[in-house]
Amino acid sequence: MHISIVYALPNEQYLEALDVAEGTTAAEAVAISGVQDKHPEIDLAVNKLGIYAKLVPATQVLQAGDRVEIYRPLPRKPRDAHAVDDKKARIRARKESRTSDEA
């Protein structure tokens, strides 16, 4: 059966189409693809897997046409990033208001 493996980095994308046997799991397909040889930072104990943007366990049995996606951990959660930016903006605004009050 025909499947694909996808792994995206900020400046590079790995995409490989494979023919695998019926009953192949997501983890087995990743191993067969050789993506871990090209990108040794992939650790299936850490990186999550998905099929068409839906998280699946590594033991998920694949179906014909599935696209197995290997997800990278984000450096920080987008929500946290916004919170940090908002806090910096509040601090900056306070400093500016103190400076204008003193003048």
C-alpha positions as CSV (number, residue, x, y, z in Angstrom):
1,M,0.0,0.0,0.0
2,H,1.2,3.5,-0.8
3,I,1.8,6.0,2.1
4,S,4.0,9.1,2.7
5,I,6.3,10.3,5.5
6,V,6.6,14.0,6.2
7,Y,9.0,15.9,8.5
8,A,9.3,19.7,8.3
9,L,12.1,21.9,9.6
10,P,12.0,25.7,9.5
11,N,14.1,25.7,6.3
12,E,13.8,22.2,5.0
13,Q,11.0,19.6,4.3
14,Y,11.5,15.9,4.1
15,L,8.8,14.1,2.1
16,E,9.0,10.5,1.0
17,A,6.5,8.2,-0.7
18,L,6.7,4.5,0.3
19,D,5.1,1.3,-0.5
20,V,4.6,-0.7,2.7
21,A,2.9,-4.0,3.7
22,E,-0.6,-4.1,5.0
23,G,-0.5,-3.9,8.8
24,T,2.5,-1.6,9.0
25,T,2.4,0.8,12.0
26,A,3.3,4.5,11.9
27,A,6.5,3.8,13.8
28,E,7.5,1.0,11.5
29,A,6.9,3.3,8.5
30,V,9.1,6.0,9.9
31,A,11.9,3.4,10.5
32,I,11.5,2.0,7.0
33,S,11.7,5.5,5.4
34,G,15.2,6.2,6.8
35,V,14.2,9.7,7.9
36,Q,15.9,9.1,11.3
37,D,19.2,8.4,9.5
38,K,19.0,11.8,7.8
39,H,17.6,13.6,10.8
40,P,19.0,11.9,14.0
41,E,17.2,14.4,16.2
42,I,14.0,12.5,15.6
43,D,13.2,10.4,18.7
44,L,9.8,8.7,18.6
45,A,9.7,8.7,22.4
46,V,9.7,12.6,22.2
47,N,8.4,13.5,18.7
48,K,4.7,12.9,18.2
49,L,3.2,11.4,15.1
50,G,0.0,12.3,13.2
51,I,-1.9,11.4,10.1
52,Y,-3.3,14.4,8.3
53,A,-2.9,16.7,11.3
54,K,-4.5,14.3,13.7
55,L,-2.3,12.9,16.5
56,V,-2.0,9.1,16.5
57,P,0.0,6.6,18.6
58,A,3.1,5.1,17.1
59,T,1.3,1.8,17.1
60,Q,-1.4,3.1,14.7
61,V,-1.9,0.7,11.8
62,L,-1.7,2.6,8.6
63,Q,-4.2,2.6,5.7
64,A,-3.5,3.1,2.0
65,G,-2.9,6.8,1.3
66,D,-2.0,7.9,4.8
67,R,0.5,10.7,5.3
68,V,2.5,10.1,8.5
69,E,3.6,13.4,9.9
70,I,6.5,13.7,12.4
71,Y,6.0,16.7,14.7
72,R,8.8,18.7,16.2
73,P,8.5,20.1,19.7
74,L,7.9,23.8,19.7
75,P,10.6,25.9,21.4
76,R,7.8,27.5,23.4
77,K,4.1,27.4,23.2
78,P,2.5,30.1,21.1
79,R,0.3,31.1,24.0
80,D,3.3,31.5,26.2
81,A,5.1,33.6,23.6
82,H,2.2,36.0,23.4
83,A,2.1,36.3,27.2
84,V,5.8,37.2,27.3
85,D,5.3,39.8,24.5
86,D,2.3,41.3,26.3
87,K,4.2,41.5,29.6
88,K,7.1,43.2,27.9
89,A,4.7,45.7,26.3
90,R,3.1,46.5,29.7
91,I,6.6,47.0,31.3
92,R,7.6,49.3,28.4
93,A,4.3,51.3,28.7
94,R,4.9,51.7,32.5
95,K,8.4,53.0,31.9
96,E,7.2,55.4,29.3
97,S,4.4,56.7,31.5
98,R,6.8,57.2,34.4
99,T,9.2,59.1,32.1
100,S,6.4,61.4,30.8
101,D,5.1,62.0,34.4
102,E,8.6,63.2,35.5
103,A,9.0,65.5,32.6
